């Protein structure tokens, strides 16, 4: 099994980077785990919807260039499916049992994910109906995937 998190934007703040690195290290015992950081494009101060669409489109091209044909893609979106931790663990287990051994999670930039990226995704997942800073969302995703792997392996986890 391999898991890749593709995220638009760099982790600039040290505490977030340290937390993400810790979960990446913990996850490595369950399989191959990669993190791909793509540059977020600057958004002009009073940008128009057309400029924002161009930015999302360019970021979308960068994301799509990193996805392979056999990857199972889970786009992180606010309206996506919400799971509790045991449910996410069961879902990931079902995907792997169906032969989906390359899971790719996508976290877009501040403007979200381009429509063409959402069209490529196999499903959408949400951490919450609330909006989180993207650095925090990435840490939360890594933590939940780690928790799901612990549950899947029959290991103890905190409820």
KAPEMO-V408142 format. One record per pair of residues at least 24 apart in sequence whose C-alpha atoms are under 10 Angstrom apart, sorted by the first residue. I is the first residue (numbers start at 0). J is the second residue. If there is no record, write none. Layout:
# KAPEMO-V408142
i=I j=J
i=I j=J
This chain:
# KAPEMO-V408142
i=0 j=29
i=0 j=30
i=0 j=31
i=0 j=32
i=0 j=95
i=0 j=98
i=0 j=99
i=0 j=100
i=0 j=101
i=0 j=102
i=1 j=27
i=1 j=29
i=1 j=30
i=1 j=31
i=1 j=32
i=1 j=33
i=1 j=70
i=1 j=95
i=1 j=99
i=1 j=100
i=1 j=101
i=1 j=102
i=1 j=103
i=2 j=26
i=2 j=27
i=2 j=29
i=2 j=30
i=2 j=31
i=2 j=32
i=2 j=33
i=2 j=34
i=2 j=70
i=2 j=71
i=2 j=100
i=2 j=101
i=2 j=102
i=2 j=103
i=2 j=104
i=2 j=144
i=3 j=31
i=3 j=32
i=3 j=33
i=3 j=34
i=3 j=35
i=3 j=65
i=3 j=66
i=3 j=70
i=3 j=72
i=3 j=101
i=3 j=102
i=3 j=103
i=3 j=104
i=3 j=105
i=4 j=32
i=4 j=33
i=4 j=34
i=4 j=35
i=4 j=36
i=4 j=72
i=4 j=73
i=4 j=74
i=4 j=102
i=4 j=103
i=4 j=104
i=4 j=105
i=4 j=106
i=4 j=137
i=4 j=140
i=4 j=141
i=5 j=33
i=5 j=34
i=5 j=35
i=5 j=36
i=5 j=37
i=5 j=61
i=5 j=62
i=5 j=63
i=5 j=65
i=5 j=66
i=5 j=74
i=5 j=103
i=5 j=104
i=5 j=105
i=5 j=106
i=5 j=107
i=5 j=137
i=6 j=34
i=6 j=35
i=6 j=36
i=6 j=37
i=6 j=38
i=6 j=39
i=6 j=58
i=6 j=62
i=6 j=75
i=6 j=104
i=6 j=105
i=6 j=106
i=6 j=107
i=6 j=108
i=6 j=133
i=6 j=134
i=6 j=137
i=7 j=35
i=7 j=36
i=7 j=37
i=7 j=38
i=7 j=39
i=7 j=40
i=7 j=58
i=7 j=59
i=7 j=61
i=7 j=62
i=7 j=105
i=7 j=106
i=7 j=107
i=7 j=108
i=7 j=109
i=7 j=111
i=7 j=112
i=7 j=133
i=7 j=134
i=8 j=35
i=8 j=36
i=8 j=37
i=8 j=38
i=8 j=39
i=8 j=40
i=8 j=58
i=8 j=106
i=8 j=107
i=8 j=108
i=8 j=109
i=8 j=133
i=8 j=134
i=9 j=35
i=9 j=36
i=9 j=37
i=9 j=38
i=9 j=39
i=9 j=133
i=9 j=134
i=10 j=36
i=10 j=133
i=10 j=134
i=10 j=135
i=10 j=137
i=10 j=138
i=11 j=134
i=12 j=134
i=14 j=134
i=14 j=135
i=15 j=134
i=15 j=135
i=15 j=136
i=15 j=137
i=15 j=138
i=16 j=134
i=16 j=135
i=16 j=137
i=16 j=138
i=17 j=138
i=18 j=135
i=18 j=137
i=18 j=138
i=18 j=139
i=18 j=141
i=18 j=142
i=19 j=134
i=19 j=135
i=19 j=137
i=19 j=138
i=19 j=139
i=19 j=140
i=19 j=141
i=19 j=142
i=20 j=138
i=20 j=141
i=21 j=138
i=21 j=141
i=21 j=142
i=22 j=138
i=22 j=139
i=22 j=140
i=22 j=141
i=22 j=142
i=22 j=143
i=22 j=144
i=22 j=145
i=22 j=146
i=23 j=138
i=23 j=141
i=23 j=142
i=23 j=144
i=23 j=145
i=24 j=145
i=25 j=141
i=25 j=142
i=25 j=145
i=25 j=146
i=25 j=148
i=25 j=149
i=26 j=141
i=26 j=142
i=26 j=144
i=26 j=145
i=26 j=146
i=26 j=148
i=26 j=149
i=27 j=145
i=28 j=145
i=28 j=148
i=29 j=145
i=29 j=148
i=29 j=149
i=29 j=152
i=30 j=148
i=31 j=101
i=32 j=101
i=32 j=102
i=32 j=103
i=33 j=103
i=34 j=103
i=34 j=104
i=34 j=137
i=34 j=141
i=35 j=62
i=35 j=65
i=35 j=105
i=36 j=62
i=36 j=106
i=37 j=61
i=37 j=62
i=37 j=65
i=37 j=107
i=37 j=108
i=38 j=108
i=39 j=107
i=39 j=108
i=39 j=109
i=39 j=110
i=40 j=108
i=40 j=109
i=41 j=109
i=42 j=109
i=42 j=110
i=51 j=110
i=51 j=111
i=52 j=110
i=52 j=112
i=52 j=113
i=52 j=114
i=53 j=113
i=54 j=108
i=54 j=110
i=54 j=113
i=55 j=107
i=55 j=108
i=55 j=109
i=55 j=110
i=55 j=111
i=55 j=112
i=55 j=113
i=55 j=114
i=55 j=115
i=55 j=116
i=56 j=112
i=56 j=113
i=56 j=114
i=56 j=115
i=56 j=116
i=57 j=113
i=58 j=107
i=58 j=108
i=58 j=110
i=58 j=111
i=58 j=112
i=58 j=113
i=58 j=116
i=59 j=107
i=59 j=108
i=59 j=111
i=59 j=112
i=59 j=113
i=59 j=114
i=59 j=115
i=59 j=116
i=59 j=117
i=60 j=113
i=60 j=115
i=60 j=116
i=61 j=116
i=62 j=105
i=62 j=106
i=62 j=107
i=62 j=112
i=62 j=113
i=62 j=116
i=63 j=115
i=63 j=116
i=63 j=119
i=63 j=120
i=65 j=103
i=66 j=103
i=66 j=105
i=66 j=116
i=66 j=119
i=66 j=120
i=67 j=101
i=67 j=103
i=68 j=119
i=69 j=99
i=69 j=100
i=69 j=101
i=69 j=102
i=70 j=99
i=70 j=100
i=70 j=101
i=70 j=102
i=70 j=103
i=70 j=104
i=70 j=120
i=70 j=121
i=71 j=95
i=71 j=98
i=71 j=99
i=71 j=100
i=71 j=101
i=71 j=102
i=71 j=103
i=71 j=104
i=71 j=119
i=71 j=120
i=71 j=121
i=71 j=122
i=72 j=99
i=72 j=101
i=72 j=102
i=72 j=103
i=72 j=104
i=72 j=105
i=72 j=116
i=72 j=117
i=72 j=119
i=72 j=120
i=72 j=121
i=72 j=122
i=72 j=123
i=73 j=102
i=73 j=103
i=73 j=104
i=73 j=105
i=73 j=106
i=73 j=117
i=73 j=119
i=73 j=120
i=73 j=121
i=73 j=122
i=73 j=123
i=73 j=124
i=73 j=125
i=74 j=103
i=74 j=104
i=74 j=105
i=74 j=106
i=74 j=107
i=74 j=112
i=74 j=116
i=74 j=117
i=74 j=118
i=74 j=119
i=74 j=120
i=74 j=121
i=74 j=122
i=74 j=123
i=74 j=124
i=74 j=125
i=75 j=104
i=75 j=105
i=75 j=106
i=75 j=107
i=75 j=111
i=75 j=112
i=75 j=117
i=75 j=120
i=75 j=122
i=75 j=123
i=75 j=124
i=75 j=125
i=75 j=126
i=75 j=136
i=75 j=137
i=75 j=140
i=76 j=105
i=76 j=106
i=76 j=107
i=76 j=111
i=76 j=112
i=76 j=117
i=76 j=122
i=76 j=123
i=76 j=124
i=76 j=125
i=76 j=126
i=76 j=127
i=76 j=128
i=76 j=130
i=77 j=111
i=77 j=123
i=77 j=124
i=77 j=125
i=77 j=126
i=77 j=127
i=77 j=128
i=77 j=129
i=77 j=130
i=77 j=131
i=78 j=123
i=78 j=124
i=78 j=125
i=78 j=126
i=78 j=127
i=78 j=128
i=78 j=129
i=79 j=122
i=79 j=123
i=79 j=124
i=79 j=125
i=79 j=126
i=79 j=127
i=79 j=128
i=80 j=122
i=80 j=123
i=80 j=124
i=80 j=125
i=80 j=126
i=80 j=127
i=81 j=123
i=81 j=124
i=81 j=125
i=81 j=126
i=81 j=127
i=81 j=128
i=82 j=124
i=82 j=125
i=82 j=126
i=82 j=127
i=82 j=143
i=83 j=126
i=83 j=143
i=83 j=147
i=84 j=143
i=84 j=144
i=84 j=145
i=84 j=146
i=84 j=147
i=84 j=148
i=84 j=150
i=84 j=156
i=84 j=158
i=85 j=143
i=85 j=146
i=85 j=147
i=85 j=148
i=85 j=149
i=85 j=150
i=85 j=151
i=85 j=158
i=86 j=147
i=86 j=150
i=87 j=124
i=87 j=143
i=87 j=144
i=87 j=146
i=87 j=147
i=87 j=148
i=87 j=150
i=87 j=151
i=88 j=143
i=88 j=144
i=88 j=145
i=88 j=146
i=88 j=147
i=88 j=148
i=88 j=149
i=88 j=150
i=88 j=151
i=88 j=152
i=89 j=147
i=89 j=148
i=89 j=150
i=89 j=151
i=90 j=147
i=90 j=151
i=91 j=144
i=91 j=147
i=91 j=148
i=91 j=151
i=92 j=147
i=92 j=148
i=92 j=150
i=92 j=151
i=92 j=152
i=104 j=137
i=104 j=140
i=104 j=141
i=105 j=137
i=106 j=133
i=106 j=134
i=106 j=136
i=106 j=137
i=106 j=140
i=107 j=133
i=108 j=132
i=108 j=133
i=109 j=133
